[in-house]
Every structure is written in C-alpha cells, then in structure tokens.
C-alpha cells in the first residue's frame, strides 16, 4: 500500500506531466542477448515493455536494444553495453530532466520534444558528462584505446565536459575524445572510417 501511494503522490505533483517510475517509455526493438536489471530482478526485455526509471540495460557483444521515450527520444543501446535510465521527468513549468549512465559500450540518442524547451539531458560516463542541446549524437568506448569518443551527427549541439574542461560540438560531423583525467580534445571532423566504426557498434 505504501508503494501505491508513493506512485500516486508522484503523479499528482503540481506541474509534473511524467513522473510515474514506469512511464518513461517502451522497448521498441531487442536484438540478441539483452537483459534488464531492476532492484532484485534481472530479466529479458520484450518489445512493447514499459521502461522504468532506474532500468539498466545490458547487451551482449553482438546485441542491441532500442528504447523510445515518452517525448519521442530514441536511444539505441549498442553492443556489449551497460546503459541506465537514471532519471526522466517532463514538467510544465520547470526544466525537463533526462539523465542516463553509460558504464561501458556505446549508444546513440536522437532527442524528441524534451529538448525543445529548457532541459537537462545528459549522459554520465566514468570519464566525462555528455550534454545535449537537442540533437542526434553517438557516444561510446572502443574506438580509442582507454578513451571515450563522442560525435554529433545532426542537431543544435553537444557538449562534453570533464573537471579539466568542456568542448562544444556545434556542427554535424564534429567529434571529440576524452581519456581519464584529461580535458576533451579539440572538436574536429571525423573521417568516414571512424564514423563507420561508431555506427557498427549500434548496428546488429
């Protein structure tokens, strides 16, 4: 009963449109070996399954999962990845919030209407935080030894931030690399080979 009232209070908070913990979105595609980790549970997701805040998606080395959030954002969890939906809230009268964690592997995100007004849309990794203005972007490990790579594919912009500095990706095709304890490298255009290697991580 306490859990029921906790959900009810969240739904009725003034100005809050989406707050119920399992109304984040749904799984739209599962390819290969994918599991979802929730408190005290681990199971295989199916198409159409609701996504909850706190869900952790873990994919096998040749597997992917595609997630569509309630605002239309599409996230592809790439091969051999560990990706968590940390927080997701849409408000009427304060900035929207979408926070994620990438522990390993790669992802691609195409944002929906959540970024059309004031928002905080970020992916946190062990080496840097990736923030979004409203865009299509890729981020992940494996292209650079001991590094995290990020590229903006389309949109308004992406920033990559560490304690040592911040780099803005403000044109399609610009990317940056971050290694632990360092500032992101200067934004520069990626060659076709590197782009193809990035796309391969999220393509079954």
DRENRO-824355 format. One line per 5 residues: number of its first residue (from 1); for each residue x, y, z of C-alpha. Coordinates in nm, 2 decimals. Each point is the difference from the previous one (the first is absolute). Example, Ala and Ser with C-alpha at 12.3 -4.5 7.8 and 13.67 -1.06 7.14 Angstrom:
BEGIN
1 = 1.23:-0.45:0.78 | 0.14:0.34:-0.07;
//
This chain:
BEGIN
1 = 0.00:0.00:0.00 | 0.28:0.24:0.08 | 0.15:-0.06:-0.35 | -0.34:0.08:-0.16 | -0.03:0.33:0.18;
6 = 0.36:0.09:-0.09 | -0.08:-0.03:-0.37 | -0.33:0.19:0.04 | 0.17:0.29:0.17 | 0.26:0.02:-0.28;
11 = -0.27:0.01:-0.26 | -0.19:0.28:0.17 | 0.29:0.23:0.06 | -0.08:0.35:-0.14 | 0.14:0.07:-0.34;
16 = 0.12:-0.35:-0.05 | -0.11:-0.18:-0.32 | 0.21:-0.32:0.02 | 0.12:-0.13:0.33 | -0.13:-0.35:0.06;
21 = 0.31:-0.21:0.02 | -0.10:-0.25:-0.28 | -0.14:0.25:-0.25 | 0.34:0.10:-0.15 | -0.07:-0.16:-0.33;
26 = 0.01:-0.34:-0.16 | 0.24:-0.25:-0.16 | -0.05:0.00:-0.38 | 0.27:-0.24:-0.11 | 0.21:-0.28:0.15;
31 = 0.27:-0.18:-0.20 | 0.19:-0.28:0.16 | 0.10:-0.04:0.36 | -0.15:0.29:0.20 | -0.09:0.02:0.37;
36 = -0.16:0.26:0.22 | 0.11:0.04:0.36 | -0.25:0.13:0.26 | 0.03:-0.01:0.38 | 0.01:-0.38:0.09;
41 = -0.09:-0.10:-0.36 | 0.17:-0.07:-0.33 | -0.19:-0.10:-0.31 | -0.02:0.00:-0.38 | -0.19:0.30:-0.14;
46 = -0.26:-0.04:-0.27 | -0.13:0.25:-0.26 | -0.27:0.22:0.15 | 0.12:-0.03:0.36 | -0.02:0.31:0.21;
51 = 0.33:0.16:0.11 | 0.04:0.10:0.36 | 0.23:0.26:0.16 | 0.31:-0.19:0.12 | -0.02:-0.27:-0.27;
56 = 0.34:-0.12:-0.10 | 0.04:-0.14:-0.35 | 0.28:-0.25:-0.05 | 0.07:-0.13:-0.35 | 0.22:-0.29:-0.13;
61 = 0.29:0.05:-0.24 | -0.22:-0.01:-0.31 | -0.32:0.12:0.15 | -0.19:0.33:0.01 | -0.32:0.15:0.16;
66 = -0.20:0.29:-0.13 | -0.20:0.21:0.24 | -0.26:0.26:-0.08 | -0.07:0.25:0.28 | -0.33:0.18:0.05;
71 = 0.12:0.32:-0.16 | 0.10:-0.19:-0.32 | 0.37:-0.02:0.08 | 0.16:-0.32:-0.14 | 0.29:-0.16:0.17;
76 = 0.20:-0.29:-0.14 | 0.20:-0.19:0.25 | 0.29:-0.14:-0.19 | 0.19:-0.33:0.00 | 0.16:-0.11:0.32;
81 = -0.14:0.29:0.19 | -0.13:0.09:0.35 | -0.24:0.30:-0.01 | -0.23:0.12:0.28 | -0.31:0.23:0.00;
86 = 0.09:0.20:0.31 | -0.27:0.26:-0.01 | -0.27:0.12:-0.24 | -0.26:0.27:0.07 | -0.20:0.23:-0.22;
91 = -0.14:0.32:0.16 | -0.24:0.27:-0.09 | 0.17:0.29:0.18 | 0.37:-0.10:0.06 | 0.28:-0.15:-0.20;
96 = -0.05:-0.35:-0.12 | 0.25:-0.26:0.12 | 0.14:-0.31:-0.17 | 0.31:-0.16:0.16 | 0.18:-0.31:-0.10;
101 = 0.31:-0.20:0.09 | 0.23:-0.19:-0.24 | 0.23:-0.24:0.18 | 0.14:-0.17:-0.31 | -0.06:-0.03:-0.37;
106 = -0.18:0.25:-0.22 | -0.33:0.16:-0.07 | -0.18:0.23:-0.25 | -0.27:0.26:0.10 | -0.24:0.19:-0.22;
111 = -0.18:0.24:0.23 | -0.37:0.08:-0.02 | -0.21:0.29:0.13 | 0.16:-0.01:0.35 | 0.28:0.22:-0.13;
116 = -0.23:0.26:-0.17 | -0.02:0.20:0.32 | 0.22:0.04:0.31 | 0.15:-0.33:0.08 | 0.29:-0.20:0.14;
121 = 0.07:-0.30:-0.22 | 0.33:-0.17:0.10 | 0.18:-0.33:-0.03 | 0.25:-0.06:0.28 | 0.31:-0.22:-0.05;
126 = 0.30:-0.08:0.21 | 0.21:0.26:-0.19 | -0.24:0.27:-0.11 | -0.35:0.13:-0.01 | -0.17:0.04:-0.34;
131 = -0.27:0.27:-0.01 | -0.24:0.07:-0.28 | -0.17:0.32:-0.14 | -0.23:-0.21:-0.23 | 0.16:-0.24:-0.24;
136 = 0.10:-0.33:-0.15 | 0.33:-0.12:0.15 | 0.21:-0.30:0.08 | 0.23:-0.07:0.29 | 0.20:-0.30:0.11;
141 = 0.31:-0.19:0.08 | 0.20:-0.23:-0.23 | 0.11:0.23:-0.28 | 0.29:0.15:0.19 | 0.21:-0.20:0.25;
146 = -0.09:0.10:0.36 | -0.22:0.28:-0.14 | -0.36:0.12:-0.04 | -0.10:0.13:-0.34 | -0.30:0.23:-0.08;
151 = -0.13:0.12:-0.34 | -0.29:0.23:-0.09 | -0.18:-0.14:-0.30 | -0.27:0.27:-0.03 | -0.17:0.27:0.20;
156 = 0.07:0.30:0.22 | 0.30:-0.11:0.19 | 0.17:-0.23:0.26 | 0.24:0.09:0.28 | 0.25:-0.24:0.15;
161 = 0.12:0.10:0.35 | 0.26:-0.11:0.25 | 0.16:0.16:0.30 | 0.28:0.12:-0.23 | -0.22:0.17:-0.27;
166 = -0.30:0.00:-0.24 | -0.02:-0.04:-0.37 | -0.29:0.10:-0.21 | -0.10:-0.20:-0.32 | -0.20:0.25:-0.19;
171 = 0.00:-0.14:-0.35 | -0.10:-0.34:-0.14 | 0.30:-0.23:-0.04 | 0.21:0.16:0.28 | 0.13:-0.23:0.27;
176 = 0.22:-0.01:0.30 | 0.20:-0.26:0.21 | 0.04:-0.01:0.38 | 0.24:-0.20:0.21 | -0.02:-0.03:0.37;
181 = 0.11:0.31:0.19 | 0.04:0.22:-0.31 | -0.20:0.26:-0.18 | -0.18:-0.10:-0.32 | 0.20:0.04:-0.32;
186 = -0.07:0.30:-0.23 | -0.31:-0.07:-0.22 | 0.09:-0.12:-0.34 | -0.17:-0.18:-0.29 | 0.01:-0.37:0.00;
191 = 0.10:-0.20:-0.31 | -0.23:-0.25:-0.16 | 0.18:-0.29:0.14 | -0.04:0.11:0.36 | -0.37:0.09:-0.05;
196 = -0.06:-0.35:-0.15 | 0.17:-0.16:0.30 | -0.22:0.20:0.23 | -0.32:-0.10:-0.19 | 0.11:-0.36:0.01;
201 = -0.02:-0.01:0.38 | -0.38:0.07:-0.01 | -0.09:-0.20:-0.31 | -0.09:-0.37:0.03;
//
